[in-house]
Amino acid sequence: MAFDETLAERIRDHLASKPDIEEKKMFGGIAFMASGKMAVGVSGDSLMARVGAEQYEQALAEPGVGEFGKTGRPMTGWVLVDAMTIADDETLRHWIDRCVGFARDLET
């Protein structure tokens, strides 16, 4: 499955000034790692967002958010945020920062 290059570029632009960010091809899309831990990615035209198990149900209740799972089974701790929801830069930045913060907290 191809991924939305425009969304990937929007993520790159936001993460450009942040330290210790790495980009990798993964899950048929692209992923962005923070301090070596996957934080966000692009799957099709949606944002793969790592929110963690404790925030999973809360994230699923938010508008435009659904389950993520490539094998047909949802991956707890990961959600997909649809393209319409992240069409504006402020909402996309919110999700990126939320997920990068979560990934960085995994270090401690």
N, CA, C and O atoms as a GROMACS GRO file, in nm:
protein
  432
    1MET      N    1   0.084  -0.118   0.000
    1MET     CA    2   0.000   0.000   0.000
    1MET      C    3   0.088   0.124   0.000
    1MET      O    4   0.182   0.135   0.079
    2ALA      N    5   0.058   0.215  -0.088
    2ALA     CA    6   0.131   0.341  -0.093
    2ALA      C    7   0.088   0.428   0.024
    2ALA      O    8  -0.020   0.411   0.081
    3PHE      N    9   0.174   0.521   0.059
    3PHE     CA   10   0.139   0.612   0.166
    3PHE      C   11   0.138   0.755   0.114
    3PHE      O   12   0.202   0.785   0.013
    4ASP      N   13   0.068   0.841   0.182
    4ASP     CA   14   0.049   0.980   0.143
    4ASP      C   15   0.179   1.058   0.166
    4ASP      O   16   0.214   1.090   0.280
    5GLU      N   17   0.250   1.089   0.058
    5GLU     CA   18   0.376   1.162   0.068
    5GLU      C   19   0.356   1.303   0.120
    5GLU      O   20   0.443   1.358   0.188
    6THR      N   21   0.242   1.363   0.088
    6THR     CA   22   0.215   1.499   0.137
    6THR      C   23   0.204   1.499   0.289
    6THR      O   24   0.257   1.588   0.355
    7LEU      N   25   0.135   1.400   0.345
    7LEU     CA   26   0.126   1.389   0.491
    7LEU      C   27   0.263   1.364   0.550
    7LEU      O   28   0.298   1.424   0.652
    8ALA      N   29   0.341   1.275   0.489
    8ALA     CA   30   0.476   1.248   0.538
    8ALA      C   31   0.559   1.376   0.540
    8ALA      O   32   0.635   1.399   0.635
    9GLU      N   33   0.546   1.459   0.438
    9GLU     CA   34   0.622   1.584   0.432
    9GLU      C   35   0.576   1.681   0.539
    9GLU      O   36   0.658   1.752   0.598
   10ARG      N   37   0.447   1.686   0.566
   10ARG     CA   38   0.396   1.771   0.674
   10ARG      C   39   0.452   1.727   0.810
   10ARG      O   40   0.484   1.811   0.894
   11ILE      N   41   0.462   1.597   0.830
   11ILE     CA   42   0.521   1.546   0.954
   11ILE      C   43   0.668   1.581   0.960
   11ILE      O   44   0.717   1.629   1.063
   12ARG      N   45   0.741   1.559   0.851
   12ARG     CA   46   0.884   1.594   0.845
   12ARG      C   47   0.905   1.741   0.881
   12ARG      O   48   0.993   1.775   0.960
   13ASP      N   49   0.824   1.828   0.821
   13ASP     CA   50   0.837   1.972   0.848
   13ASP      C   51   0.822   2.002   0.996
   13ASP      O   52   0.899   2.082   1.051
   14HIS      N   53   0.725   1.940   1.061
   14HIS     CA   54   0.704   1.966   1.203
   14HIS      C   55   0.816   1.908   1.289
   14HIS      O   56   0.854   1.967   1.391
   15LEU      N   57   0.869   1.794   1.250
   15LEU     CA   58   0.972   1.728   1.330
   15LEU      C   59   1.113   1.778   1.301
   15LEU      O   60   1.207   1.741   1.372
   16ALA      N   61   1.130   1.859   1.199
   16ALA     CA   62   1.264   1.902   1.155
   16ALA      C   63   1.346   1.966   1.266
   16ALA      O   64   1.468   1.947   1.271
   17SER      N   65   1.284   2.040   1.353
   17SER     CA   66   1.358   2.109   1.459
   17SER      C   67   1.372   2.028   1.587
   17SER      O   68   1.435   2.073   1.683
   18LYS      N   69   1.314   1.912   1.590
   18LYS     CA   70   1.318   1.830   1.711
   18LYS      C   71   1.440   1.738   1.709
   18LYS      O   72   1.474   1.682   1.604
   19PRO      N   73   1.506   1.721   1.822
   19PRO     CA   74   1.625   1.635   1.825
   19PRO      C   75   1.589   1.487   1.823
   19PRO      O   76   1.481   1.446   1.863
   20ASP      N   77   1.684   1.409   1.775
   20ASP     CA   78   1.678   1.263   1.782
   20ASP      C   79   1.555   1.202   1.714
   20ASP      O   80   1.492   1.111   1.769
   21ILE      N   81   1.522   1.252   1.596
   21ILE     CA   82   1.412   1.197   1.517
   21ILE      C   83   1.473   1.120   1.401
   21ILE      O   84   1.565   1.168   1.334
   22GLU      N   85   1.421   1.001   1.377
   22GLU     CA   86   1.468   0.917   1.267
   22GLU      C   87   1.347   0.871   1.187
   22GLU      O   88   1.239   0.849   1.242
   23GLU      N   89   1.366   0.857   1.058
   23GLU     CA   90   1.259   0.815   0.968
   23GLU      C   91   1.292   0.676   0.913
   23GLU      O   92   1.406   0.651   0.873
   24LYS      N   93   1.194   0.586   0.911
   24LYS     CA   94   1.214   0.451   0.860
   24LYS      C   95   1.093   0.405   0.781
   24LYS      O   96   0.980   0.440   0.815
   25LYS      N   97   1.116   0.327   0.676
   25LYS     CA   98   1.004   0.263   0.606
   25LYS      C   99   0.961   0.144   0.690
   25LYS      O  100   1.043   0.064   0.735
   26MET      N  101   0.828   0.135   0.710
   26MET     CA  102   0.775   0.032   0.801
   26MET      C  103   0.627   0.014   0.774
   26MET      O  104   0.559   0.110   0.737
   27PHE      N  105   0.574  -0.105   0.790
   27PHE     CA  106   0.431  -0.134   0.777
   27PHE      C  107   0.376  -0.093   0.641
   27PHE      O  108   0.258  -0.060   0.630
   28GLY      N  109   0.458  -0.094   0.537
   28GLY     CA  110   0.412  -0.052   0.405
   28GLY      C  111   0.396   0.099   0.395
   28GLY      O  112   0.342   0.149   0.297
   29GLY      N  113   0.442   0.170   0.495
   29GLY     CA  114   0.434   0.315   0.498
   29GLY      C  115   0.565   0.372   0.547
   29GLY      O  116   0.672   0.321   0.514
   30ILE      N  117   0.557   0.476   0.623
   30ILE     CA  118   0.676   0.539   0.678
   30ILE      C  119   0.651   0.568   0.825
   30ILE      O  120   0.540   0.604   0.865
   31ALA      N  121   0.756   0.552   0.905
   31ALA     CA  122   0.745   0.574   1.049
   31ALA      C  123   0.849   0.676   1.093
   31ALA      O  124   0.956   0.688   1.033
   32PHE      N  125   0.816   0.747   1.199
   32PHE     CA  126   0.906   0.845   1.258
   32PHE      C  127   0.933   0.803   1.401
   32PHE      O  128   0.842   0.785   1.481
   33MET      N  129   1.061   0.788   1.430
   33MET     CA  130   1.105   0.742   1.560
   33MET      C  131   1.155   0.860   1.642
   33MET      O  132   1.218   0.952   1.589
   34ALA      N  133   1.126   0.859   1.771
   34ALA     CA  134   1.176   0.959   1.865
   34ALA      C  135   1.259   0.885   1.968
   34ALA      O  136   1.208   0.798   2.039
   35SER      N  137   1.386   0.920   1.977
   35SER     CA  138   1.477   0.852   2.071
   35SER      C  139   1.476   0.701   2.050
   35SER      O  140   1.485   0.624   2.146
   36GLY      N  141   1.466   0.660   1.924
   36GLY     CA  142   1.470   0.518   1.890
   36GLY      C  143   1.339   0.443   1.906
   36GLY      O  144   1.333   0.323   1.880
   37LYS      N  145   1.234   0.511   1.948
   37LYS     CA  146   1.102   0.448   1.968
   37LYS      C  147   1.005   0.504   1.866
   37LYS      O  148   1.001   0.625   1.844
   38MET      N  149   0.926   0.417   1.804
   38MET     CA  150   0.831   0.464   1.705
   38MET      C  151   0.724   0.551   1.771
   38MET      O  152   0.668   0.516   1.874
   39ALA      N  153   0.699   0.667   1.709
   39ALA     CA  154   0.602   0.762   1.763
   39ALA      C  155   0.481   0.777   1.671
   39ALA      O  156   0.367   0.759   1.715
   40VAL      N  157   0.505   0.810   1.546
   40VAL     CA  158   0.398   0.829   1.448
   40VAL      C  159   0.443   0.772   1.315
   40VAL      O  160   0.561   0.744   1.293
   41GLY      N  161   0.346   0.754   1.227
   41GLY     CA  162   0.376   0.708   1.093
   41GLY      C  163   0.262   0.741   1.000
   41GLY      O  164   0.160   0.796   1.040
   42VAL      N  165   0.282   0.707   0.874
   42VAL     CA  166   0.179   0.729   0.773
   42VAL      C  167   0.141   0.593   0.716
   42VAL      O  168   0.226   0.518   0.670
   43SER      N  169   0.013   0.564   0.718
   43SER     CA  170  -0.042   0.442   0.662
   43SER      C  171  -0.154   0.485   0.567
   43SER      O  172  -0.258   0.531   0.612
   44GLY      N  173  -0.132   0.470   0.438
   44GLY     CA  174  -0.227   0.522   0.340
   44GLY      C  175  -0.231   0.673   0.352
   44GLY      O  176  -0.128   0.739   0.336
   45ASP      N  177  -0.349   0.728   0.381
   45ASP     CA  178  -0.359   0.872   0.401
   45ASP      C  179  -0.391   0.907   0.546
   45ASP      O  180  -0.435   1.018   0.576
   46SER      N  181  -0.368   0.812   0.636
   46SER     CA  182  -0.396   0.831   0.779
   46SER      C  183  -0.267   0.838   0.860
   46SER      O  184  -0.162   0.791   0.817
   47LEU      N  185  -0.278   0.898   0.977
   47LEU     CA  186  -0.168   0.905   1.071
   47LEU      C  187  -0.174   0.785   1.165
   47LEU      O  188  -0.275   0.764   1.232
   48MET      N  189  -0.067   0.706   1.170
   48MET     CA  190  -0.054   0.602   1.272
   48MET      C  191  -0.001   0.673   1.396
   48MET      O  192   0.103   0.738   1.390
   49ALA      N  193  -0.071   0.661   1.505
   49ALA     CA  194  -0.035   0.735   1.625
   49ALA      C  195  -0.017   0.640   1.742
   49ALA      O  196  -0.106   0.560   1.774
   50ARG      N  197   0.099   0.649   1.805
   50ARG     CA  198   0.127   0.566   1.922
   50ARG      C  199   0.087   0.642   2.047
   50ARG      O  200   0.151   0.740   2.085
   51VAL      N  201  -0.018   0.596   2.110
   51VAL     CA  202  -0.070   0.664   2.228
   51VAL      C  203  -0.048   0.585   2.356
   51VAL      O  204  -0.061   0.640   2.466
   52GLY      N  205  -0.015   0.458   2.346
   52GLY     CA  206   0.006   0.373   2.462
   52GLY      C  207  -0.123   0.310   2.511
   52GLY      O  208  -0.233   0.358   2.482
   53ALA      N  209  -0.109   0.203   2.583
   53ALA     CA  210  -0.224   0.125   2.631
   53ALA      C  211  -0.314   0.206   2.724
   53ALA      O  212  -0.436   0.191   2.718
   54GLU      N  213  -0.256   0.290   2.809
   54GLU     CA  214  -0.336   0.364   2.905
   54GLU      C  215  -0.424   0.470   2.839
   54GLU      O  216  -0.531   0.502   2.891
   55GLN      N  217  -0.381   0.525   2.727
   55GLN     CA  218  -0.456   0.630   2.657
   55GLN      C  219  -0.534   0.577   2.537
   55GLN      O  220  -0.601   0.654   2.467
   56TYR      N  221  -0.526   0.447   2.513
   56TYR     CA  222  -0.585   0.387   2.394
   56TYR      C  223  -0.736   0.410   2.383
   56TYR      O  224  -0.782   0.461   2.280
   57GLU      N  225  -0.813   0.376   2.484
   57GLU     CA  226  -0.958   0.390   2.480
   57GLU      C  227  -0.998   0.536   2.467
   57GLU      O  228  -1.091   0.569   2.393
   58GLN      N  229  -0.930   0.624   2.538
   58GLN     CA  230  -0.959   0.767   2.530
   58GLN      C  231  -0.934   0.817   2.388
   58GLN      O  232  -1.014   0.893   2.334
   59ALA      N  233  -0.823   0.775   2.328
   59ALA     CA  234  -0.792   0.817   2.191
   59ALA      C  235  -0.897   0.767   2.093
   59ALA      O  236  -0.938   0.840   2.002
   60LEU      N  237  -0.942   0.643   2.109
   60LEU     CA  238  -1.043   0.586   2.020
   60LEU      C  239  -1.175   0.663   2.026
   60LEU      O  240  -1.251   0.664   1.929
   61ALA      N  241  -1.202   0.727   2.138
   61ALA     CA  242  -1.326   0.802   2.154
   61ALA      C  243  -1.320   0.940   2.087
   61ALA      O  244  -1.422   1.008   2.075
   62GLU      N  245  -1.201   0.981   2.043
   62GLU     CA  246  -1.186   1.113   1.981
   62GLU      C  247  -1.233   1.108   1.835
   62GLU      O  248  -1.227   1.003   1.772
   63PRO      N  249  -1.281   1.221   1.783
   63PRO     CA  250  -1.332   1.224   1.645
   63PRO      C  251  -1.225   1.186   1.543
   63PRO      O  252  -1.110   1.228   1.550
   64GLY      N  253  -1.266   1.103   1.447
   64GLY     CA  254  -1.178   1.066   1.337
   64GLY      C  255  -1.071   0.964   1.370
   64GLY      O  256  -0.978   0.944   1.292
   65VAL      N  257  -1.083   0.900   1.485
   65VAL     CA  258  -0.982   0.805   1.530
   65VAL      C  259  -1.040   0.664   1.526
   65VAL      O  260  -1.154   0.641   1.568
   66GLY      N  261  -0.961   0.570   1.476
   66GLY     CA  262  -1.003   0.431   1.471
   66GLY      C  263  -0.890   0.337   1.509
   66GLY      O  264  -0.778   0.380   1.535
   67GLU      N  265  -0.922   0.210   1.513
   67GLU     CA  266  -0.824   0.108   1.548
   67GLU      C  267  -0.720   0.094   1.439
   67GLU      O  268  -0.748   0.116   1.321
   68PHE      N  269  -0.600   0.056   1.479
   68PHE     CA  270  -0.491   0.025   1.387
   68PHE      C  271  -0.453  -0.121   1.406
   68PHE      O  272  -0.436  -0.168   1.518
   69GLY      N  273  -0.440  -0.190   1.296
   69GLY     CA  274  -0.396  -0.329   1.300
   69GLY      C  275  -0.381  -0.383   1.160
   69GLY      O  276  -0.479  -0.391   1.086
   70LYS      N  277  -0.262  -0.420   1.124
   70LYS     CA  278  -0.235  -0.468   0.988
   70LYS      C  279  -0.275  -0.614   0.969
   70LYS      O  280  -0.289  -0.659   0.856
   71THR      N  281  -0.292  -0.688   1.076
   71THR     CA  282  -0.324  -0.830   1.065
   71THR      C  283  -0.472  -0.858   1.084
   71THR      O  284  -0.513  -0.974   1.091
   72GLY      N  285  -0.552  -0.753   1.091
   72GLY     CA  286  -0.695  -0.770   1.116
   72GLY      C  287  -0.729  -0.766   1.263
   72GLY      O  288  -0.846  -0.764   1.300
   73ARG      N  289  -0.628  -0.765   1.347
   73ARG     CA  290  -0.648  -0.753   1.492
   73ARG      C  291  -0.594  -0.618   1.536
   73ARG      O  292  -0.483  -0.582   1.499
   74PRO      N  293  -0.671  -0.544   1.615
   74PRO     CA  294  -0.623  -0.412   1.659
   74PRO      C  295  -0.499  -0.422   1.746
   74PRO      O  296  -0.485  -0.514   1.826
   75MET      N  297  -0.408  -0.327   1.728
   75MET     CA  298  -0.288  -0.318   1.811
   75MET      C  299  -0.317  -0.217   1.922
   75MET      O  300  -0.319  -0.097   1.898
   76THR      N  301  -0.338  -0.267   2.042
   76THR     CA  302  -0.364  -0.179   2.156
   76THR      C  303  -0.246  -0.084   2.173
   76THR      O  304  -0.130  -0.125   2.171
   77GLY      N  305  -0.279   0.042   2.190
   77GLY     CA  306  -0.175   0.143   2.207
   77GLY      C  307  -0.148   0.221   2.081
   77GLY      O  308  -0.078   0.323   2.084
   78TRP      N  309  -0.203   0.175   1.969
   78TRP     CA  310  -0.187   0.240   1.840
   78TRP      C  311  -0.324   0.272   1.782
   78TRP      O  312  -0.416   0.191   1.793
   79VAL      N  313  -0.338   0.390   1.722
   79VAL     CA  314  -0.462   0.427   1.656
   79VAL      C  315  -0.431   0.487   1.520
   79VAL      O  316  -0.318   0.526   1.492
   80LEU      N  317  -0.534   0.493   1.436
   80LEU     CA  318  -0.526   0.563   1.307
   80LEU      C  319  -0.611   0.688   1.317
   80LEU      O  320  -0.727   0.683   1.358
   81VAL      N  321  -0.553   0.799   1.278
   81VAL     CA  322  -0.626   0.926   1.274
   81VAL      C  323  -0.649   0.957   1.127
   81VAL      O  324  -0.554   0.967   1.050
   82ASP      N  325  -0.776   0.971   1.089
   82ASP     CA  326  -0.808   0.984   0.947
   82ASP      C  327  -0.765   1.119   0.889
   82ASP      O  328  -0.743   1.216   0.960
   83ALA      N  329  -0.754   1.120   0.757
   83ALA     CA  330  -0.702   1.236   0.684
   83ALA      C  331  -0.783   1.363   0.709
   83ALA      O  332  -0.725   1.471   0.722
   84MET      N  333  -0.914   1.351   0.717
   84MET     CA  334  -0.999   1.470   0.740
   84MET      C  335  -0.969   1.533   0.876
   84MET      O  336  -0.968   1.655   0.890
   85THR      N  337  -0.944   1.450   0.976
   85THR     CA  338  -0.919   1.499   1.111
   85THR      C  339  -0.788   1.576   1.120
   85THR      O  340  -0.779   1.675   1.192
   86ILE      N  341  -0.688   1.532   1.046
   86ILE     CA  342  -0.556   1.597   1.053
   86ILE      C  343  -0.531   1.689   0.934
   86ILE      O  344  -0.416   1.721   0.903
   87ALA      N  345  -0.638   1.731   0.868
   87ALA     CA  346  -0.623   1.820   0.752
   87ALA      C  347  -0.564   1.956   0.792
   87ALA      O  348  -0.491   2.017   0.714
   88ASP      N  349  -0.597   2.002   0.912
   88ASP     CA  350  -0.539   2.130   0.955
   88ASP      C  351  -0.410   2.104   1.033
   88ASP      O  352  -0.398   2.005   1.105
   89ASP      N  353  -0.315   2.194   1.017
   89ASP     CA  354  -0.182   2.176   1.076
   89ASP      C  355  -0.184   2.173   1.228
   89ASP      O  356  -0.106   2.100   1.289
   90GLU      N  357  -0.271   2.250   1.289
   90GLU     CA  358  -0.276   2.252   1.435
   90GLU      C  359  -0.312   2.116   1.493
   90GLU      O  360  -0.251   2.071   1.590
   91THR      N  361  -0.411   2.050   1.434
   91THR     CA  362  -0.450   1.918   1.483
   91THR      C  363  -0.341   1.815   1.457
   91THR      O  364  -0.312   1.731   1.542
   92LEU      N  365  -0.279   1.822   1.339
   92LEU     CA  366  -0.169   1.729   1.310
   92LEU      C  367  -0.056   1.750   1.410
   92LEU      O  368  -0.002   1.652   1.463
   93ARG      N  369  -0.018   1.875   1.437
   93ARG     CA  370   0.090   1.902   1.533
   93ARG      C  371   0.055   1.848   1.671
   93ARG      O  372   0.140   1.792   1.740
   94HIS      N  373  -0.071   1.863   1.711
   94HIS     CA  374  -0.115   1.811   1.841
   94HIS      C  375  -0.088   1.660   1.849
   94HIS      O  376  -0.031   1.612   1.947
   95TRP      N  377  -0.130   1.587   1.747
   95TRP     CA  378  -0.112   1.441   1.748
   95TRP      C  379   0.036   1.404   1.744
   95TRP      O  380   0.079   1.314   1.817
   96ILE      N  381   0.114   1.471   1.662
   96ILE     CA  382   0.258   1.441   1.654
   96ILE      C  383   0.322   1.465   1.791
   96ILE      O  384   0.394   1.378   1.841
   97ASP      N  385   0.298   1.580   1.850
   97ASP     CA  386   0.361   1.612   1.978
   97ASP      C  387   0.318   1.515   2.088
   97ASP      O  388   0.399   1.475   2.171
   98ARG      N  389   0.192   1.479   2.087
   98ARG     CA  390   0.139   1.383   2.185
   98ARG      C  391   0.214   1.250   2.173
   98ARG      O  392   0.255   1.192   2.274
   99CYS      N  393   0.233   1.203   2.051
   99CYS     CA  394   0.296   1.072   2.030
   99CYS      C  395   0.447   1.076   2.049
   99CYS      O  396   0.505   0.981   2.102
  100VAL      N  397   0.510   1.184   2.009
  100VAL     CA  398   0.654   1.198   2.033
  100VAL      C  399   0.679   1.203   2.184
  100VAL      O  400   0.774   1.141   2.233
  101GLY      N  401   0.596   1.275   2.257
  101GLY     CA  402   0.609   1.280   2.402
  101GLY      C  403   0.595   1.142   2.464
  101GLY      O  404   0.671   1.106   2.554
  102PHE      N  405   0.498   1.065   2.416
  102PHE     CA  406   0.479   0.930   2.468
  102PHE      C  407   0.603   0.844   2.440
  102PHE      O  408   0.652   0.775   2.529
  103ALA      N  409   0.653   0.850   2.318
  103ALA     CA  410   0.770   0.768   2.280
  103ALA      C  411   0.892   0.807   2.364
  103ALA      O  412   0.966   0.720   2.410
  104ARG      N  413   0.913   0.936   2.382
  104ARG     CA  414   1.028   0.980   2.463
  104ARG      C  415   1.014   0.936   2.609
  104ARG      O  416   1.113   0.904   2.673
  105ASP      N  417   0.892   0.934   2.661
  105ASP     CA  418   0.870   0.890   2.799
  105ASP      C  419   0.901   0.742   2.818
  105ASP      O  420   0.923   0.699   2.931
  106LEU      N  421   0.902   0.665   2.711
  106LEU     CA  422   0.935   0.523   2.723
  106LEU      C  423   1.079   0.501   2.764
  106LEU      O  424   1.113   0.394   2.814
  107GLU      N  425   1.164   0.599   2.744
  107GLU     CA  426   1.305   0.590   2.780
  107GLU      C  427   1.325   0.586   2.931
  107GLU      O  428   1.414   0.518   2.981
  108THR      N  429   1.242   0.658   3.002
  108THR     CA  430   1.263   0.673   3.146
  108THR      C  431   1.205   0.560   3.224
  108THR      O  432   1.215   0.558   3.347
   0.00000   0.00000   0.00000
